[in-house]
Amino acid sequence: MKDCLFCKIANKELGTEVLMENDFFIAFNDINPKAPVHVLIIPREHYQDITDIDGRIMAELPVFIKALSEKLGVSESGFRIITNKGKDAGQIIFHTHFHLLAGKDLGDLI
């Protein structure tokens, strides 16, 4: 999608530091972190929200998250994955994305 911020990141049109990538996803730090580790995971292809994403892409997500959590050193201590669908849920960029939060006790962080 032409004006989508995350599409521009996926297409490397913006100078975002990529933490990890593969054929399906790109991961980079959130600019407004809610935890010591707060990484965004976006699909390379544009999908508006989680209900729009192709099942074959979703099947690749756990593999990517496992490798990313190991790279970030949080696979053993734990992490949380969050996605928002729609304005009322807090989605402000309408390119589906997943937040990986870690680095502290997240028991009180929703």
C-alpha positions as CSV (number, residue, x, y, z in Angstrom):
1,M,0.0,0.0,0.0
2,K,1.5,3.3,-1.2
3,D,1.1,5.5,2.0
4,C,1.4,2.8,4.6
5,L,4.3,3.4,7.1
6,F,4.9,-0.3,7.7
7,C,4.9,-1.0,3.9
8,K,7.6,1.6,3.6
9,I,9.6,-0.1,6.3
10,A,9.1,-3.5,4.8
11,N,10.2,-2.1,1.4
12,K,13.3,-0.5,3.0
13,E,12.2,2.9,2.0
14,L,12.8,4.2,5.5
15,G,16.0,4.0,7.5
16,T,14.6,1.7,10.2
17,E,17.1,-0.5,12.0
18,V,15.9,-4.1,11.2
19,L,16.6,-6.5,14.1
20,M,15.6,-9.6,12.1
21,E,13.9,-10.5,8.9
22,N,13.0,-13.4,6.6
23,D,10.9,-13.8,3.5
24,F,7.7,-13.2,5.5
25,F,8.4,-10.8,8.4
26,I,10.5,-7.9,9.5
27,A,11.2,-7.0,13.2
28,F,12.3,-3.7,14.5
29,N,12.2,-1.7,17.8
30,D,9.0,0.2,18.7
31,I,9.6,3.9,18.8
32,N,7.4,4.2,21.9
33,P,8.4,1.2,24.0
34,K,6.1,-0.1,26.8
35,A,8.7,-2.6,28.1
36,P,12.5,-2.8,28.1
37,V,12.2,-5.0,25.0
38,H,9.4,-3.8,22.7
39,V,9.8,-5.1,19.1
40,L,7.3,-4.8,16.3
41,I,6.9,-7.7,13.9
42,I,5.3,-6.9,10.6
43,P,4.5,-9.1,7.6
44,R,6.2,-8.0,4.4
45,E,2.9,-8.0,2.6
46,H,0.2,-5.5,3.5
47,Y,-2.7,-6.9,5.6
48,Q,-4.9,-4.4,7.3
49,D,-5.4,-6.4,10.5
50,I,-5.1,-9.9,11.9
51,T,-8.4,-11.0,10.4
52,D,-7.1,-10.0,6.9
53,I,-3.8,-11.9,7.1
54,D,-3.3,-15.0,4.9
55,G,-3.2,-18.3,6.8
56,R,0.1,-19.4,5.1
57,I,1.8,-16.3,6.5
58,M,0.3,-16.8,10.0
59,A,1.7,-20.3,9.9
60,E,5.2,-18.8,9.6
61,L,4.8,-16.4,12.6
62,P,5.6,-18.8,15.5
63,V,8.8,-19.9,13.7
64,F,9.8,-16.2,13.3
65,I,8.9,-15.4,16.9
66,K,10.9,-18.3,18.3
67,A,14.0,-17.2,16.4
68,L,13.6,-13.6,17.3
69,S,13.0,-14.3,21.0
70,E,16.2,-16.4,21.0
71,K,18.1,-13.6,19.3
72,L,16.8,-11.1,21.8
73,G,17.7,-13.3,24.7
74,V,14.2,-13.5,26.1
75,S,13.1,-17.0,25.0
76,E,13.7,-18.5,28.4
77,S,12.6,-15.6,30.7
78,G,9.4,-15.1,28.7
79,F,7.6,-12.6,26.5
80,R,4.2,-11.4,25.4
81,I,2.8,-11.1,21.9
82,I,0.0,-8.6,21.4
83,T,-1.9,-7.5,18.3
84,N,-4.7,-5.0,18.0
85,K,-7.6,-5.1,15.5
86,G,-9.3,-1.8,14.8
87,K,-9.5,1.6,16.3
88,D,-11.3,0.6,19.5
89,A,-8.5,-1.9,20.2
90,G,-5.8,0.8,19.8
91,Q,-4.7,0.0,16.3
92,I,-3.3,3.2,14.8
93,I,-1.3,1.8,11.8
94,F,-3.6,-0.3,9.7
95,H,-0.9,-2.8,8.6
96,T,-1.2,-5.8,10.8
97,H,1.6,-6.0,13.3
98,F,2.6,-7.9,16.5
99,H,4.2,-6.4,19.6
100,L,6.8,-8.6,21.3
101,L,7.2,-7.3,24.9
102,A,9.8,-8.6,27.3
103,G,12.5,-7.7,29.7
104,K,10.5,-7.4,32.9
105,D,7.6,-9.0,34.8
106,L,4.7,-8.2,32.5
107,G,2.0,-9.4,34.9
108,D,0.6,-5.9,35.3
109,L,1.1,-4.8,31.7
110,I,-1.8,-5.6,29.3
